[in-house]
Amino acid sequence: MSTVSLEAPVSTPVCLFERGAACLTSATQKWTPVTQREQVAASTLYQLYRYPLSEHQAESGARSVETDEVVLIVYAMVNTASVLDLDRDMSMIQALKAQGLTVYLMEWEEPQVQQSSIGMSEYLQRSLHHCVMQIRQDCKLDKINLMGVCQGGVFALCYAKLYPEYIRSVIPLVTPINCHTQYDTLSTLARHMDFESLLMPGINIPGQLLAQVFLSLKPMTLSIMKYIEISERLNAAKDNTELSRKFMAMEQWIEETPDQPALFFKEFVESVYQQNALYKGELLILGEKIDLRQMEIPVLNIYASNDHLVPPDSSKALAELVPEAYYQSLEVRTGHIGMFVSRKSLKQVPQAIADFIRQP
């Protein structure tokens, strides 16, 4: 990949943008997984991938998969999990592997028409539960560690409460718990959604509709300002190849907002955001109320201090629910997406996760 010359002076904003656009265009390429993986299960709802330890890691004394150092990551439905393995220098999965952990990832399949009428209970039972059972069988383990990202953190906590016999620990990252905190803009918008007029039989929620909602939370920062900033950085850089590649990888991920299964999405937003049912201990899954005050599984709650999608106060509310003897937390000075791609987070978070699950 060639580097765009920066010898000519940049004298106007138009020129700045033109030269920045040339750099970014040269870096455009379709995302492919950075870290080697293998598919171990799949259905119409999900794909399950395994990221095994490398031969070098095994030879250097990394522990085997028989020692409870297996982590299943459950990502949110509202974006793709590629952000966890976006670039060779921005890979949460690679960083977890470097800690000697065997990582599994459940990726959601984009819903088809036939999935539009499947609710939360059935969806999770036919996806997350199947993945947990598959991993326990593959690794010959009674229990595994469950890591949930954002909305996936809600799924992980609910699953652990329903099936404590299969889960050794839970690690929610940037997860909404109390969705009625003061500065929760996304929750405020969600509370005014009228699903009766929005949903139509046999039609899922368009991903681009959600993308516009996320953009509306910080319209200037997430549109005009970020392009001004990247143009200035590209024009100031001696070698802009790497910067261009990383920026475009992130841009492609942002654009890949999948459609949402209609009934599942309706039930999730109405219960978690509008009714605040998870925080109140009233969220119903498989006919059972998810009361996290009765959780007797170790929990490491990781949240971002500058999160505009899931404010830290929303995530920190988990400390009010999980019994103190089972609860630990980690605050990271970054934003929602920075949790997975920033250098600070990639140094701090995987180490904290590994230390947590290796506790006696």
Beta strands, then each sheet from edge to edge (+ up, - down):
strand 1: 38-42
strand 2: 46-51
strand 3: 70-74
strand 4: 85-87
strand 5: 90-91
strand 6: 102-108
strand 7: 144-149
strand 8: 167-173
strand 9: 283-285
strand 10: 288-290
strand 11: 299-304
strand 12: 327-332
sheet 1: 1+ 2- 6+ 3+ 7+ 8+
sheet 2: 4+ 5-
sheet 3: 9+ 10-
sheet 4: 11+ 12+
end
